[in-house]
Amino acid sequence: MSFFAVEPTQDSQQIIQSSAFWPDIDTAKLRATMRLDGTVTDERLIHSTINAVSSVNSELKDWRQEKQTEGYESLDAVPAEKINSESVYVHLYARAIYSLTRANLIERLRDYDTTGAGDNDVDALADTITNLHRDARFAIRDILGKNHSTVELI
């Protein structure tokens, strides 16, 4: 039995842009942050990232419009605490995008490897998928200034 590590493509940097308000997403940084190896092709990564950007931007549409009405032209311009000289909102936005991208890639692992081992791997990652969706939800709610939990009496 031998083990071959799959290295990420070194020249795989792509910049995903949406509207001028939102920061660009660097897929090389996303790949490194979320520890995505070379089994995730650039095409799959771009597709999943665009899907995540679309989803997050849609959820934050009303908030973005409100901030633009207040005169803020970009997410980084909205007043917020800074960490490493960057707006907390920018960090949270990236966390939401990265988490949804990785969750989407893991959810589609069965499409890539439909062997019994592939199914077992995905089943073992069910908690990871749930945690990634939770991380994205928490990041979005933090941007919106909302609690992480919503409780209603029935």
C-alpha positions as CSV (number, residue, x, y, z in Angstrom):
1,M,0.0,0.0,0.0
2,S,1.3,3.4,-0.8
3,F,0.2,6.9,0.0
4,F,0.3,9.8,-2.5
5,A,-0.4,13.3,-1.2
6,V,-2.2,15.5,-3.6
7,E,-0.7,19.0,-3.6
8,P,-2.8,22.1,-4.5
9,T,-2.1,23.6,-7.8
10,Q,0.4,26.4,-7.3
11,D,-0.8,28.6,-10.1
12,S,-4.5,28.3,-9.2
13,Q,-5.2,31.8,-8.0
14,Q,-8.5,33.2,-9.3
15,I,-10.2,36.3,-8.1
16,I,-14.0,36.1,-7.8
17,Q,-15.6,39.5,-8.0
18,S,-19.1,40.5,-7.3
19,S,-20.5,44.0,-6.9
20,A,-18.2,46.9,-6.0
21,F,-19.5,46.9,-2.4
22,W,-18.2,43.4,-1.6
23,P,-14.6,42.5,-1.4
24,D,-13.1,40.1,-4.0
25,I,-12.5,36.5,-3.0
26,D,-9.0,35.1,-3.8
27,T,-9.4,31.4,-4.4
28,A,-5.7,30.7,-3.5
29,K,-6.3,32.3,-0.1
30,L,-9.6,30.4,0.3
31,R,-7.8,27.1,-0.7
32,A,-5.0,27.7,1.9
33,T,-7.4,28.8,4.6
34,M,-9.8,25.9,4.2
35,R,-7.0,23.3,3.5
36,L,-8.3,22.3,0.1
37,D,-5.9,20.1,-1.7
38,G,-5.4,19.3,-5.4
39,T,-8.3,16.9,-5.5
40,V,-10.5,20.1,-5.7
41,T,-10.0,21.3,-9.2
42,D,-9.9,25.0,-9.9
43,E,-13.1,24.7,-11.8
44,R,-14.9,23.0,-8.9
45,L,-13.5,25.6,-6.5
46,I,-14.6,28.5,-8.7
47,H,-18.1,27.1,-9.2
48,S,-18.6,26.5,-5.5
49,T,-17.2,29.9,-4.6
50,I,-19.5,31.7,-7.0
51,N,-22.4,29.8,-5.5
52,A,-21.4,30.8,-2.0
53,V,-20.9,34.5,-3.0
54,S,-24.3,34.5,-4.6
55,S,-25.9,33.0,-1.6
56,V,-24.2,35.3,1.0
57,N,-24.8,38.4,-1.1
58,S,-28.4,37.5,-1.5
59,E,-28.9,37.2,2.3
60,L,-27.1,40.5,2.9
61,K,-28.8,42.4,0.1
62,D,-31.1,44.5,2.3
63,W,-28.2,45.3,4.7
64,R,-25.9,46.2,1.8
65,Q,-28.5,48.6,0.3
66,E,-29.0,50.2,3.7
67,K,-25.3,50.8,4.1
68,Q,-25.0,52.2,0.6
69,T,-27.9,54.5,1.3
70,E,-26.0,55.7,4.4
71,G,-23.1,56.6,2.0
72,Y,-20.7,53.6,2.4
73,E,-19.4,52.5,-1.0
74,S,-17.7,49.3,0.2
75,L,-17.9,46.8,3.1
76,D,-14.5,47.9,4.3
77,A,-15.8,51.5,4.6
78,V,-18.6,50.5,7.0
79,P,-17.5,51.5,10.5
80,A,-16.3,48.4,12.4
81,E,-13.5,47.2,14.6
82,K,-10.3,46.3,12.8
83,I,-8.3,43.1,13.2
84,N,-4.9,43.1,11.4
85,S,-5.8,46.4,9.9
86,E,-8.9,44.9,8.2
87,S,-12.6,45.5,9.0
88,V,-14.2,42.7,11.1
89,Y,-17.0,42.8,8.5
90,V,-14.5,41.8,5.8
91,H,-13.3,38.9,8.0
92,L,-16.9,37.8,8.6
93,Y,-17.8,38.0,5.0
94,A,-14.8,35.9,4.0
95,R,-15.7,33.4,6.7
96,A,-19.2,33.0,5.4
97,I,-18.0,32.6,1.8
98,Y,-15.2,30.2,2.8
99,S,-17.4,28.1,5.0
100,L,-20.2,27.8,2.4
101,T,-17.7,27.0,-0.3
102,R,-16.1,24.1,1.6
103,A,-19.5,22.8,2.8
104,N,-20.7,22.7,-0.9
105,L,-17.5,20.9,-2.0
106,I,-17.8,18.3,0.8
107,E,-21.5,17.8,0.1
108,R,-20.7,16.9,-3.5
109,L,-17.9,14.5,-2.6
110,R,-20.2,11.6,-3.5
111,D,-20.2,12.9,-7.1
112,Y,-16.5,12.7,-7.2
113,D,-16.0,9.3,-5.4
114,T,-19.1,7.0,-5.4
115,T,-17.2,4.0,-4.0
116,G,-18.1,2.6,-0.6
117,A,-15.1,4.4,0.8
118,G,-16.3,7.7,-0.7
119,D,-19.8,7.3,0.9
120,N,-18.2,6.5,4.2
121,D,-16.0,9.5,4.0
122,V,-18.9,11.8,3.3
123,D,-21.0,10.2,6.1
124,A,-18.1,10.8,8.5
125,L,-18.0,14.5,7.4
126,A,-21.7,15.1,8.1
127,D,-20.8,17.0,11.3
128,T,-18.2,19.0,9.4
129,I,-20.8,20.1,6.8
130,T,-23.2,21.1,9.6
131,N,-20.5,23.0,11.4
132,L,-19.5,24.9,8.2
133,H,-23.1,25.9,7.5
134,R,-23.3,27.0,11.2
135,D,-20.1,29.1,10.8
136,A,-21.5,30.8,7.7
137,R,-24.8,31.5,9.4
138,F,-23.1,32.9,12.5
139,A,-20.9,35.2,10.3
140,I,-23.9,36.5,8.3
141,R,-25.8,37.1,11.5
142,D,-22.8,38.9,13.0
143,I,-22.7,41.2,10.0
144,L,-26.5,41.8,10.4
145,G,-26.0,42.5,14.1
146,K,-28.3,39.7,15.1
147,N,-28.1,37.0,17.7
148,H,-26.9,33.5,16.7
149,S,-30.2,32.0,17.8
150,T,-33.8,32.7,17.0
151,V,-36.4,31.3,19.4
152,E,-40.1,31.5,18.8
153,L,-43.0,30.4,21.0
154,I,-45.4,28.2,19.1
